[in-house]
């Protein structure tokens, strides 16, 4: 059986899907915990964990073993989190809140114009 990450990566690159399953089982929980700490939300952390591991699988050949496999995965996870920020957290208000804010702003502008015209 495969005992370390470099062996598993080598077998993945040779087309053995079971080797990636083992990498996934070994590293998904720690990647999830990192992303949960960053995102603060379980669903987001789960999605980002999947995206991280898919990205890692697609770029396994680029891991140069200058660092541990886990450190390499952490780098991918942090990049996935950063890239998710604009899409996931662009607005901290709900559509209803945005409508209320826009209506209030519009009402304030109309009231200001009426006051300015009457003076």
LOGUSE-757961 format. One record per atom (N, C-alpha, C, CB): residue in three letters; chain; atom name; z, x, y. Coordinates in steps of 0.05 Angstrom, whole numbers, always signed. Atoms other than C-alpha are relative to their C-alpha. Glycine has a CB too. Example, Ala and Ser with C-alpha at 12.3 -4.5 7.8 and 13.67 -1.06 7.14 Angstrom:
REM residues 2
+-----+----+----+--------+--------+--------+
!  aa ! ch ! at !      w !      u !      v !
+-----+----+----+--------+--------+--------+
! ALA !  A !  N !     +0 !    +18 !    -24 !
! ALA !  A ! CA !   +156 !   +246 !    -90 !
! ALA !  A !  C !     +0 !    +18 !    +24 !
! ALA !  A ! CB !    +25 !    -20 !     +1 !
! SER !  A !  N !     -1 !    -16 !    -24 !
! SER !  A ! CA !   +143 !   +273 !    -21 !
! SER !  A !  C !    +14 !    -15 !    +22 !
! SER !  A ! CB !    -29 !     +9 !     +9 !
+-----+----+----+--------+--------+--------+
REM end
This chain:
REM residues 119
+-----+----+----+--------+--------+--------+
!  aa ! ch ! at !      w !      u !      v !
+-----+----+----+--------+--------+--------+
! UNK !  A !  N !     +0 !    +17 !    -24 !
! UNK !  A ! CA !     +0 !     +0 !     +0 !
! UNK !  A !  C !     +0 !    +18 !    +25 !
! UNK !  A ! CB !    +25 !    -19 !     +0 !
! UNK !  A !  N !     +2 !    -15 !    -25 !
! UNK !  A ! CA !     -9 !    +21 !    +72 !
! UNK !  A !  C !    +28 !     +2 !    +13 !
! UNK !  A ! CB !    -20 !    -14 !    +20 !
! UNK !  A !  N !    -27 !     -4 !    -10 !
! UNK !  A ! CA !    +53 !    +51 !   +102 !
! UNK !  A !  C !     +2 !     +4 !    +30 !
! UNK !  A ! CB !    +13 !    +24 !    -13 !
! UNK !  A !  N !     -2 !     -4 !    -29 !
! UNK !  A ! CA !    +35 !    +66 !   +174 !
! UNK !  A !  C !    -25 !    -11 !    +14 !
! UNK !  A ! CB !     +2 !    +30 !     +6 !
! UNK !  A !  N !    +21 !    +12 !    -16 !
! UNK !  A ! CA !     -7 !    +41 !   +231 !
! UNK !  A !  C !    -27 !    +15 !     -1 !
! UNK !  A ! CB !     +9 !     -2 !    +28 !
! UNK !  A !  N !    +26 !    -14 !     +1 !
! UNK !  A ! CA !    -60 !    +96 !   +231 !
! UNK !  A !  C !    -15 !     -6 !    -26 !
! UNK !  A ! CB !     +4 !    +30 !     +2 !
! UNK !  A !  N !    +14 !     +7 !    +26 !
! UNK !  A ! CA !    -75 !    +81 !   +157 !
! UNK !  A !  C !    -11 !    -28 !     +2 !
! UNK !  A ! CB !    +20 !     +2 !    -23 !
! UNK !  A !  N !    +10 !    +28 !     -3 !
! UNK !  A ! CA !    -80 !     +6 !   +172 !
! UNK !  A !  C !    -24 !     -1 !    +18 !
! UNK !  A ! CB !    +23 !    -18 !    +10 !
! UNK !  A !  N !    +23 !     +1 !    -19 !
! UNK !  A ! CA !   -126 !    +18 !   +231 !
! UNK !  A !  C !    -25 !    +11 !    -14 !
! UNK !  A ! CB !     +6 !    +16 !    +25 !
! UNK !  A !  N !    +23 !    -13 !    +14 !
! UNK !  A ! CA !   -170 !    +64 !   +189 !
! UNK !  A !  C !    -12 !    -20 !    -20 !
! UNK !  A ! CB !     +9 !    +25 !    -15 !
! UNK !  A !  N !    +10 !    +20 !    +19 !
! UNK !  A ! CA !   -175 !    +10 !   +135 !
! UNK !  A !  C !    -13 !    -24 !    +14 !
! UNK !  A ! CB !    +23 !     -9 !    -18 !
! UNK !  A !  N !    +13 !    +21 !    -15 !
! UNK !  A ! CA !   -190 !    -43 !   +187 !
! UNK !  A !  C !    -28 !     +8 !     +8 !
! UNK !  A ! CB !    +17 !     -7 !    +25 !
! UNK !  A !  N !    +26 !    -10 !     -9 !
! UNK !  A ! CA !   -247 !     -1 !   +214 !
! UNK !  A !  C !    -20 !     +3 !    -23 !
! UNK !  A ! CB !     +3 !    +27 !    +14 !
! UNK !  A !  N !    +17 !     -1 !    +23 !
! UNK !  A ! CA !   -273 !     +4 !   +143 !
! UNK !  A !  C !     -7 !    -28 !    -10 !
! UNK !  A ! CB !    +13 !    +16 !    -22 !
! UNK !  A !  N !     +7 !    +28 !     +7 !
! UNK !  A ! CA !   -277 !    -72 !   +140 !
! UNK !  A !  C !    +20 !    -15 !    -17 !
! UNK !  A ! CB !    -26 !     +0 !    -13 !
! UNK !  A !  N !    -20 !    +13 !    +17 !
! UNK !  A ! CA !   -214 !    -89 !   +102 !
! UNK !  A !  C !    +17 !    -19 !    +18 !
! UNK !  A ! CB !    +19 !    +21 !    -14 !
! UNK !  A !  N !    -14 !    +20 !    -17 !
! UNK !  A ! CA !   -189 !   -154 !   +135 !
! UNK !  A !  C !    +29 !     -1 !     -6 !
! UNK !  A ! CB !    -13 !    -27 !     -5 !
! UNK !  A !  N !    -29 !     +1 !     +7 !
! UNK !  A ! CA !   -123 !   -151 !    +97 !
! UNK !  A !  C !    +16 !    +20 !    +16 !
! UNK !  A ! CB !     +3 !     +4 !    -30 !
! UNK !  A !  N !    -14 !    -21 !    -15 !
! UNK !  A ! CA !   -105 !    -88 !   +135 !
! UNK !  A !  C !     +7 !    -11 !    +28 !
! UNK !  A ! CB !    -17 !    +25 !     +3 !
! UNK !  A !  N !     -6 !    +11 !    -27 !
! UNK !  A ! CA !   -110 !   -125 !   +202 !
! UNK !  A !  C !    +22 !    -22 !     -3 !
! UNK !  A ! CB !    -25 !    -12 !    +13 !
! UNK !  A !  N !    -22 !    +20 !     +4 !
! UNK !  A ! CA !    -67 !   -182 !   +173 !
! UNK !  A !  C !    +27 !    +14 !     +0 !
! UNK !  A ! CB !     -5 !    -14 !    -27 !
! UNK !  A !  N !    -26 !    -15 !     +0 !
! UNK !  A ! CA !    -13 !   -130 !   +160 !
! UNK !  A !  C !     +7 !    +10 !    +27 !
! UNK !  A ! CB !     -2 !    +23 !    -20 !
! UNK !  A !  N !     -5 !     -8 !    -27 !
! UNK !  A ! CA !    -20 !   -102 !   +230 !
! UNK !  A !  C !    +10 !    -23 !    +17 !
! UNK !  A ! CB !    -25 !    +12 !    +13 !
! UNK !  A !  N !     -8 !    +24 !    -14 !
! UNK !  A ! CA !    -15 !   -172 !   +257 !
! UNK !  A !  C !    +29 !     -8 !     -6 !
! UNK !  A ! CB !    -19 !    -24 !     -7 !
! UNK !  A !  N !    -27 !     +7 !     +8 !
! UNK !  A ! CA !    +48 !   -188 !   +217 !
! UNK !  A !  C !    +20 !    +19 !    +11 !
! UNK !  A ! CB !     +2 !     -1 !    -31 !
! UNK !  A !  N !    -18 !    -21 !     -9 !
! UNK !  A ! CA !    +79 !   -122 !   +238 !
! UNK !  A !  C !     +5 !     -1 !    +30 !
! UNK !  A ! CB !    -10 !    +27 !     -8 !
! UNK !  A !  N !     -2 !     -3 !    -29 !
! UNK !  A ! CA !    +65 !   -126 !   +312 !
! UNK !  A !  C !     +0 !    -26 !    +16 !
! UNK !  A ! CB !    -22 !    +16 !     +9 !
! UNK !  A !  N !     +1 !    +25 !    -16 !
! UNK !  A ! CA !    +55 !   -199 !   +333 !
! UNK !  A !  C !    +28 !     -8 !    +11 !
! UNK !  A ! CB !    -11 !    -23 !    -17 !
! UNK !  A !  N !    -26 !     +9 !    -11 !
! UNK !  A ! CA !   +130 !   -214 !   +339 !
! UNK !  A !  C !     +9 !    +17 !    +25 !
! UNK !  A ! CB !    +21 !     +3 !    -21 !
! UNK !  A !  N !     -9 !    -16 !    -23 !
! UNK !  A ! CA !   +143 !   -155 !   +386 !
! UNK !  A !  C !    -18 !     -4 !    +24 !
! UNK !  A ! CB !     +1 !    +30 !     -7 !
! UNK !  A !  N !    +18 !     +6 !    -21 !
! UNK !  A ! CA !    +81 !   -169 !   +427 !
! UNK !  A !  C !     +8 !    -27 !    +13 !
! UNK !  A ! CB !    -30 !     -1 !    -10 !
! UNK !  A !  N !     -8 !    +26 !    -10 !
! UNK !  A ! CA !   +103 !   -242 !   +433 !
! UNK !  A !  C !    +25 !     +3 !    +17 !
! UNK !  A ! CB !     +6 !    -19 !    -23 !
! UNK !  A !  N !    -25 !     -3 !    -16 !
! UNK !  A ! CA !   +173 !   -221 !   +457 !
! UNK !  A !  C !     -5 !    +13 !    +27 !
! UNK !  A ! CB !    +21 !    +17 !    -16 !
! UNK !  A !  N !     +7 !    -12 !    -26 !
! UNK !  A ! CA !   +143 !   -176 !   +510 !
! UNK !  A !  C !    -13 !    -20 !    +18 !
! UNK !  A ! CB !    -19 !    +24 !     -5 !
! UNK !  A !  N !    +15 !    +19 !    -17 !
! UNK !  A ! CA !    +96 !   -230 !   +535 !
! UNK !  A !  C !    +18 !    -24 !     +8 !
! UNK !  A ! CB !    -24 !    -10 !    -15 !
! UNK !  A !  N !    -19 !    +21 !     -7 !
! UNK !  A ! CA !   +152 !   -282 !   +533 !
! UNK !  A !  C !    +17 !     +9 !    +24 !
! UNK !  A ! CB !    +17 !     -9 !    -24 !
! UNK !  A !  N !    -16 !    -11 !    -22 !
! UNK !  A ! CA !   +194 !   -237 !   +578 !
! UNK !  A !  C !    -17 !     +0 !    +26 !
! UNK !  A ! CB !    +10 !    +28 !     -6 !
! UNK !  A !  N !    +18 !     -1 !    -24 !
! UNK !  A ! CA !   +134 !   -230 !   +626 !
! UNK !  A !  C !     -6 !    -28 !    +10 !
! UNK !  A ! CB !    -25 !    +16 !     -7 !
! UNK !  A !  N !    +10 !    +27 !     -8 !
! UNK !  A ! CA !   +110 !   -302 !   +625 !
! UNK !  A !  C !    +22 !    -20 !     +4 !
! UNK !  A ! CB !    -20 !    -10 !    -20 !
! UNK !  A !  N !    -22 !    +18 !     -2 !
! UNK !  A ! CA !   +176 !   -337 !   +616 !
! UNK !  A !  C !     -5 !    -28 !    -12 !
! UNK !  A ! CB !     +8 !     -4 !    +29 !
! UNK !  A !  N !     +8 !    +26 !    +12 !
! UNK !  A ! CA !   +142 !   -393 !   +577 !
! UNK !  A !  C !    -11 !     +5 !    -28 !
! UNK !  A ! CB !    -21 !    -14 !    +19 !
! UNK !  A !  N !     +8 !     -5 !    +28 !
! UNK !  A ! CA !   +133 !   -398 !   +502 !
! UNK !  A !  C !    -29 !     -5 !     -5 !
! UNK !  A ! CB !    +17 !    -19 !    -18 !
! UNK !  A !  N !    +28 !     +6 !     +5 !
! UNK !  A ! CA !    +65 !   -431 !   +502 !
! UNK !  A !  C !    -19 !    +21 !    +12 !
! UNK !  A ! CB !     -7 !    -28 !    +12 !
! UNK !  A !  N !    +16 !    -21 !    -13 !
! UNK !  A ! CA !    +36 !   -380 !   +550 !
! UNK !  A !  C !     +3 !    +26 !    -16 !
! UNK !  A ! CB !    +10 !     +4 !    +30 !
! UNK !  A !  N !     -4 !    -25 !    +16 !
! UNK !  A ! CA !    +67 !   -323 !   +510 !
! UNK !  A !  C !    -15 !     -2 !    -27 !
! UNK !  A ! CB !    +30 !     +4 !     -5 !
! UNK !  A !  N !    +14 !     +3 !    +25 !
! UNK !  A ! CA !    +37 !   -351 !   +446 !
! UNK !  A !  C !    -30 !     +4 !     +4 !
! UNK !  A ! CB !     +5 !    -28 !    -13 !
! UNK !  A !  N !    +29 !     -3 !     -6 !
! UNK !  A ! CA !    -33 !   -357 !   +477 !
! UNK !  A !  C !     -7 !    +29 !     +6 !
! UNK !  A ! CB !     -7 !    -17 !    +24 !
! UNK !  A !  N !     +6 !    -28 !     -8 !
! UNK !  A ! CA !    -29 !   -287 !   +507 !
! UNK !  A !  C !     +4 !    +19 !    -24 !
! UNK !  A ! CB !    +19 !     +8 !    +22 !
! UNK !  A !  N !     -3 !    -17 !    +24 !
! UNK !  A ! CA !     -4 !   -258 !   +441 !
! UNK !  A !  C !    -26 !     -2 !    -17 !
! UNK !  A ! CB !    +24 !    -10 !    -17 !
! UNK !  A !  N !    +25 !     +2 !    +14 !
! UNK !  A ! CA !    -66 !   -286 !   +407 !
! UNK !  A !  C !    -23 !    +15 !    +14 !
! UNK !  A ! CB !     -8 !    -30 !     -3 !
! UNK !  A !  N !    +21 !    -13 !    -15 !
! UNK !  A ! CA !   -112 !   -261 !   +462 !
! UNK !  A !  C !     +3 !    +31 !     -2 !
! UNK !  A ! CB !     +1 !     -8 !    +29 !
! UNK !  A !  N !     -6 !    -29 !     +3 !
! UNK !  A ! CA !    -78 !   -192 !   +458 !
! UNK !  A !  C !    -10 !    +10 !    -27 !
! UNK !  A ! CB !    +30 !     +5 !     +4 !
! UNK !  A !  N !     +6 !    -10 !    +26 !
! UNK !  A ! CA !    -87 !   -186 !   +384 !
! UNK !  A !  C !    -30 !     -2 !     -6 !
! UNK !  A ! CB !    +15 !    -15 !    -21 !
! UNK !  A !  N !    +30 !     +2 !     +2 !
! UNK !  A ! CA !   -160 !   -210 !   +387 !
! UNK !  A !  C !    -12 !    +24 !    +14 !
! UNK !  A ! CB !    -10 !    -27 !    +11 !
! UNK !  A !  N !    +11 !    -23 !    -15 !
! UNK !  A ! CA !   -174 !   -158 !   +441 !
! UNK !  A !  C !     +5 !    +26 !    -14 !
! UNK !  A ! CB !    +13 !     +1 !    +28 !
! UNK !  A !  N !     -6 !    -24 !    +15 !
! UNK !  A ! CA !   -139 !   -105 !   +400 !
! UNK !  A !  C !    -19 !     +3 !    -24 !
! UNK !  A ! CB !    +29 !     +0 !    -10 !
! UNK !  A !  N !    +17 !     -1 !    +23 !
! UNK !  A ! CA !   -180 !   -122 !   +339 !
! UNK !  A !  C !    -28 !     +8 !     +8 !
! UNK !  A ! CB !     -1 !    -28 !    -14 !
! UNK !  A !  N !    +27 !     -7 !    -10 !
! UNK !  A ! CA !   -245 !   -118 !   +379 !
! UNK !  A !  C !     -2 !    +29 !     +9 !
! UNK !  A ! CB !     -7 !    -19 !    +22 !
! UNK !  A !  N !     +2 !    -27 !    -10 !
! UNK !  A ! CA !   -227 !    -50 !   +406 !
! UNK !  A !  C !    +16 !    +20 !    -16 !
! UNK !  A ! CB !    +10 !     +1 !    +29 !
! UNK !  A !  N !    -15 !    -19 !    +17 !
! UNK !  A ! CA !   -192 !    -17 !   +347 !
! UNK !  A !  C !    -12 !    +28 !     +0 !
! UNK !  A ! CB !     +1 !    -11 !    -28 !
! UNK !  A !  N !    +12 !    -26 !     +0 !
! UNK !  A ! CA !   -242 !    +39 !   +348 !
! UNK !  A !  C !     +6 !    +17 !    +24 !
! UNK !  A ! CB !    -30 !     -4 !     -2 !
! UNK !  A !  N !     -6 !    -15 !    -24 !
! UNK !  A ! CA !   -220 !    +59 !   +417 !
! UNK !  A !  C !    +29 !    +12 !     +0 !
! UNK !  A ! CB !     -3 !    -17 !    +25 !
! UNK !  A !  N !    -27 !    -12 !     +1 !
! UNK !  A ! CA !   -148 !    +74 !   +397 !
! UNK !  A !  C !     -2 !    +29 !     -9 !
! UNK !  A ! CB !    +19 !    -17 !    -20 !
! UNK !  A !  N !     +3 !    -28 !     +5 !
! UNK !  A ! CA !   -143 !   +149 !   +399 !
! UNK !  A !  C !    +25 !    +14 !    -10 !
! UNK !  A ! CB !    -10 !    +14 !    +25 !
! UNK !  A !  N !    -25 !    -10 !    +12 !
! UNK !  A ! CA !    -73 !   +158 !   +371 !
! UNK !  A !  C !    +15 !    +19 !    +18 !
! UNK !  A ! CB !     -5 !    +12 !    -26 !
! UNK !  A !  N !    -16 !    -16 !    -19 !
! UNK !  A ! CA !    -48 !   +193 !   +434 !
! UNK !  A !  C !    +27 !    -12 !     +4 !
! UNK !  A ! CB !    -15 !     +2 !    +28 !
! UNK !  A !  N !    -26 !    +14 !     -1 !
! UNK !  A ! CA !     +7 !   +142 !   +434 !
! UNK !  A !  C !     +2 !    -17 !    -26 !
! UNK !  A ! CB !     +2 !    -19 !    +25 !
! UNK !  A !  N !     -4 !    +17 !    +24 !
! UNK !  A ! CA !    +36 !    +96 !   +381 !
! UNK !  A !  C !    -18 !    -24 !     +2 !
! UNK !  A ! CB !    +29 !     -8 !     -4 !
! UNK !  A !  N !    +16 !    +24 !     +0 !
! UNK !  A ! CA !     -4 !    +36 !   +361 !
! UNK !  A !  C !    +14 !    -22 !    +16 !
! UNK !  A ! CB !     -5 !    -10 !    -29 !
! UNK !  A !  N !    -15 !    +20 !    -15 !
! UNK !  A ! CA !    +51 !     -8 !   +389 !
! UNK !  A !  C !     -2 !     +4 !    +30 !
! UNK !  A ! CB !    +30 !     +0 !     -8 !
! UNK !  A !  N !     +3 !     -5 !    -29 !
! UNK !  A ! CA !    +47 !    +26 !   +457 !
! UNK !  A !  C !    -28 !     -8 !     +9 !
! UNK !  A ! CB !     +5 !    +30 !     +6 !
! UNK !  A !  N !    +27 !     +8 !     -6 !
! UNK !  A ! CA !    -28 !    +16 !   +456 !
! UNK !  A !  C !     -2 !    -30 !     +3 !
! UNK !  A ! CB !    -20 !    +11 !    -21 !
! UNK !  A !  N !     +0 !    +29 !     +0 !
! UNK !  A ! CA !    -18 !    -58 !   +440 !
! UNK !  A !  C !    +15 !    -10 !    +25 !
! UNK !  A ! CB !    +14 !    -11 !    -25 !
! UNK !  A !  N !    -15 !     +8 !    -24 !
! UNK !  A ! CA !    +34 !    -64 !   +496 !
! UNK !  A !  C !    -18 !     +2 !    +25 !
! UNK !  A ! CB !    +25 !    +17 !     +4 !
! UNK !  A !  N !    +19 !     -3 !    -23 !
! UNK !  A ! CA !    -18 !    -37 !   +545 !
! UNK !  A !  C !    -20 !    -23 !     +1 !
! UNK !  A ! CB !    -15 !    +26 !     -2 !
! UNK !  A !  N !    +19 !    +23 !     +1 !
! UNK !  A ! CA !    -68 !    -90 !   +522 !
! UNK !  A !  C !    +15 !    -26 !     +8 !
! UNK !  A ! CB !    -12 !     -3 !    -28 !
! UNK !  A !  N !    -15 !    +25 !     -6 !
! UNK !  A ! CA !    -14 !   -144 !   +526 !
! UNK !  A !  C !     +5 !     -2 !    +30 !
! UNK !  A ! CB !    +27 !     +0 !    -16 !
! UNK !  A !  N !     -5 !     +1 !    -29 !
! UNK !  A ! CA !     +5 !   -126 !   +597 !
! UNK !  A !  C !    -25 !     -6 !    +16 !
! UNK !  A ! CB !    +12 !    +27 !    +10 !
! UNK !  A !  N !    +25 !     +7 !    -13 !
! UNK !  A ! CA !    -68 !   -126 !   +618 !
! UNK !  A !  C !     -8 !    -29 !     -4 !
! UNK !  A ! CB !    -23 !    +19 !    -11 !
! UNK !  A !  N !     +6 !    +29 !     +5 !
! UNK !  A ! CA !    -78 !   -194 !   +585 !
! UNK !  A !  C !    +17 !    -17 !    +18 !
! UNK !  A ! CB !     +5 !     -7 !    -30 !
! UNK !  A !  N !    -17 !    +16 !    -17 !
! UNK !  A ! CA !    -18 !   -220 !   +623 !
! UNK !  A !  C !     -9 !     +1 !    +29 !
! UNK !  A ! CB !    +29 !    +10 !     -2 !
! UNK !  A !  N !     +9 !     -3 !    -28 !
! UNK !  A ! CA !    -42 !   -192 !   +689 !
! UNK !  A !  C !    -26 !    -16 !     +5 !
! UNK !  A ! CB !     -4 !    +29 !     +7 !
! UNK !  A !  N !    +26 !    +14 !     -4 !
! UNK !  A ! CA !   -112 !   -221 !   +679 !
! UNK !  A !  C !     +5 !    -30 !     -2 !
! UNK !  A ! CB !    -20 !     +8 !    -22 !
! UNK !  A !  N !     -5 !    +29 !     +2 !
! UNK !  A ! CA !    -81 !   -289 !   +662 !
! UNK !  A !  C !    +12 !    -12 !    +25 !
! UNK !  A ! CB !    +18 !     -5 !    -24 !
! UNK !  A !  N !    -14 !    +10 !    -23 !
! UNK !  A ! CA !    -44 !   -294 !   +727 !
! UNK !  A !  C !    -16 !    -18 !    +18 !
! UNK !  A ! CB !    +11 !    +23 !    +16 !
! UNK !  A !  N !    +15 !    +18 !    -17 !
! UNK !  A ! CA !    -99 !   -321 !   +772 !
! UNK !  A !  C !     -7 !    -26 !    -13 !
! UNK !  A ! CB !    -25 !    +14 !    +10 !
! UNK !  A !  N !     +8 !    +24 !    +13 !
! UNK !  A ! CA !   -122 !   -371 !   +721 !
! UNK !  A !  C !    +23 !    -19 !     -7 !
! UNK !  A ! CB !    -15 !     +7 !    -26 !
! UNK !  A !  N !    -22 !    +17 !    +10 !
! UNK !  A ! CA !    -55 !   -395 !   +696 !
! UNK !  A !  C !    +20 !     -7 !    +23 !
! UNK !  A ! CB !    +15 !    +15 !    -21 !
! UNK !  A !  N !    -20 !     +4 !    -20 !
! UNK !  A ! CA !    -12 !   -389 !   +758 !
! UNK !  A !  C !    -11 !     +0 !    +29 !
! UNK !  A ! CB !    +22 !    +20 !     -3 !
! UNK !  A !  N !    +13 !     -1 !    -27 !
! UNK !  A ! CA !    -60 !   -395 !   +817 !
! UNK !  A !  C !    +15 !    -18 !    +19 !
! UNK !  A ! CB !    -29 !     -8 !     -2 !
! UNK !  A !  N !    -14 !    +19 !    -17 !
! UNK !  A ! CA !    -23 !   -455 !   +844 !
! UNK !  A !  C !    +26 !     -8 !    -13 !
! UNK !  A ! CB !    -17 !    -25 !     +5 !
! UNK !  A !  N !    -25 !     +8 !    +11 !
! UNK !  A ! CA !    +50 !   -470 !   +836 !
! UNK !  A !  C !     +6 !    -29 !     +5 !
! UNK !  A ! CB !    +23 !    +18 !    +12 !
! UNK !  A !  N !     -3 !    +28 !     -6 !
! UNK !  A ! CA !    +40 !   -541 !   +859 !
! UNK !  A !  C !    -18 !    -16 !    -18 !
! UNK !  A ! CB !     -6 !     -7 !    +30 !
! UNK !  A !  N !    +16 !    +18 !    +16 !
! UNK !  A ! CA !    +15 !   -599 !   +819 !
! UNK !  A !  C !    -21 !    -14 !    +17 !
! UNK !  A ! CB !    +18 !    -22 !    -14 !
! UNK !  A !  N !    +20 !    +14 !    -16 !
! UNK !  A ! CA !    -47 !   -638 !   +839 !
! UNK !  A !  C !    +12 !    -22 !    +18 !
! UNK !  A ! CB !    -21 !    -12 !    -18 !
! UNK !  A !  N !    -13 !    +21 !    -16 !
! UNK !  A ! CA !     -2 !   -696 !   +862 !
! UNK !  A !  C !    +14 !    +12 !    +25 !
! UNK !  A ! CB !    +20 !    -15 !    -17 !
! UNK !  A !  N !    -13 !    -13 !    -22 !
! UNK !  A ! CA !    +39 !   -648 !   +905 !
! UNK !  A !  C !    -20 !     +9 !    +21 !
! UNK !  A ! CB !    +17 !    +23 !    -10 !
! UNK !  A !  N !    +21 !     -9 !    -19 !
! UNK !  A ! CA !    -25 !   -619 !   +935 !
! UNK !  A !  C !    -11 !    -23 !    +16 !
! UNK !  A ! CB !    -22 !    +14 !    -16 !
! UNK !  A !  N !    +10 !    +23 !    -14 !
! UNK !  A ! CA !    -49 !   -689 !   +952 !
! UNK !  A !  C !    +21 !     -9 !    +22 !
! UNK !  A ! CB !     -5 !    -23 !    -19 !
! UNK !  A !  N !    -21 !     +8 !    -19 !
! UNK !  A ! CA !    +18 !   -706 !   +986 !
! UNK !  A !  C !     +1 !    +20 !    +23 !
! UNK !  A ! CB !    +28 !     -1 !    -14 !
! UNK !  A !  N !     +0 !    -20 !    -21 !
! UNK !  A ! CA !    +17 !   -640 !  +1024 !
! UNK !  A !  C !    -25 !     -4 !    +19 !
! UNK !  A ! CB !     -1 !    +29 !    -12 !
! UNK !  A !  N !    +24 !     +4 !    -16 !
! UNK !  A ! CA !    -55 !   -652 !  +1047 !
! UNK !  A !  C !     +2 !    -25 !    +17 !
! UNK !  A ! CB !    -25 !     -2 !    -18 !
! UNK !  A !  N !     -3 !    +25 !    -15 !
! UNK !  A ! CA !    -40 !   -724 !  +1068 !
! UNK !  A !  C !    +20 !     +4 !    +23 !
! UNK !  A ! CB !    +10 !    -23 !    -19 !
! UNK !  A !  N !    -20 !     -5 !    -20 !
! UNK !  A ! CA !    +22 !   -702 !  +1106 !
! UNK !  A !  C !    -12 !    +17 !    +23 !
! UNK !  A ! CB !    +25 !    +14 !    -11 !
! UNK !  A !  N !    +12 !    -17 !    -20 !
! UNK !  A ! CA !    -17 !   -647 !  +1141 !
! UNK !  A !  C !    -20 !    -16 !    +17 !
! UNK !  A ! CB !    -14 !    +24 !    -14 !
! UNK !  A !  N !    +20 !    +16 !    -14 !
! UNK !  A ! CA !    -73 !   -695 !  +1159 !
! UNK !  A !  C !    +14 !    -20 !    +19 !
! UNK !  A ! CB !    -18 !    -16 !    -20 !
! UNK !  A !  N !    -15 !    +19 !    -17 !
! UNK !  A ! CA !    -22 !   -746 !  +1186 !
! UNK !  A !  C !    +11 !    +15 !    +24 !
! UNK !  A ! CB !    +22 !    -14 !    -16 !
! UNK !  A !  N !    -11 !    -16 !    -22 !
! UNK !  A ! CA !    +11 !   -691 !  +1228 !
! UNK !  A !  C !    -21 !     +7 !    +20 !
! UNK !  A ! CB !    +13 !    +25 !    -11 !
! UNK !  A !  N !    +22 !     -7 !    -19 !
! UNK !  A ! CA !    -56 !   -670 !  +1258 !
! UNK !  A !  C !     -8 !    -25 !    +16 !
! UNK !  A ! CB !    -24 !    +11 !    -16 !
! UNK !  A !  N !     +7 !    +24 !    -14 !
! UNK !  A ! CA !    -73 !   -742 !  +1276 !
! UNK !  A !  C !    +21 !     -7 !    +21 !
! UNK !  A ! CB !     -4 !    -24 !    -20 !
! UNK !  A !  N !    -22 !     +6 !    -18 !
! UNK !  A ! CA !     -4 !   -753 !  +1307 !
! UNK !  A !  C !     +0 !    +20 !    +23 !
! UNK !  A ! CB !    +27 !     +1 !    -15 !
! UNK !  A !  N !     +2 !    -20 !    -21 !
! UNK !  A ! CA !    -11 !   -688 !  +1346 !
! UNK !  A !  C !    -22 !     -6 !    +20 !
! UNK !  A ! CB !     -3 !    +28 !    -12 !
! UNK !  A !  N !    +23 !     +6 !    -18 !
! UNK !  A ! CA !    -80 !   -708 !  +1373 !
! UNK !  A !  C !     +7 !    -24 !    +17 !
! UNK !  A ! CB !    -25 !     -6 !    -17 !
! UNK !  A !  N !     -7 !    +23 !    -15 !
! UNK !  A ! CA !    -54 !   -776 !  +1394 !
! UNK !  A !  C !    +20 !     +6 !    +22 !
! UNK !  A ! CB !    +12 !    -23 !    -18 !
! UNK !  A !  N !    -19 !     -8 !    -20 !
! UNK !  A ! CA !     +5 !   -744 !  +1430 !
! UNK !  A !  C !    -13 !    +16 !    +22 !
! UNK !  A ! CB !    +23 !    +16 !    -13 !
! UNK !  A !  N !    +14 !    -17 !    -20 !
! UNK !  A ! CA !    -40 !   -693 !  +1464 !
! UNK !  A !  C !    -18 !    -16 !    +18 !
! UNK !  A ! CB !    -16 !    +21 !    -14 !
! UNK !  A !  N !    +17 !    +17 !    -16 !
! UNK !  A ! CA !    -88 !   -748 !  +1488 !
! UNK !  A !  C !    +15 !    -17 !    +19 !
! UNK !  A ! CB !    -17 !    -17 !    -18 !
! UNK !  A !  N !    -16 !    +18 !    -18 !
! UNK !  A ! CA !    -33 !   -791 !  +1517 !
! UNK !  A !  C !    +14 !    +14 !    +22 !
! UNK !  A ! CB !    +20 !    -15 !    -17 !
! UNK !  A !  N !    -14 !    -15 !    -21 !
! UNK !  A ! CA !     -3 !   -736 !  +1559 !
! UNK !  A !  C !    -19 !    +11 !    +21 !
! UNK !  A ! CB !    +15 !    +22 !    -11 !
+-----+----+----+--------+--------+--------+
REM end
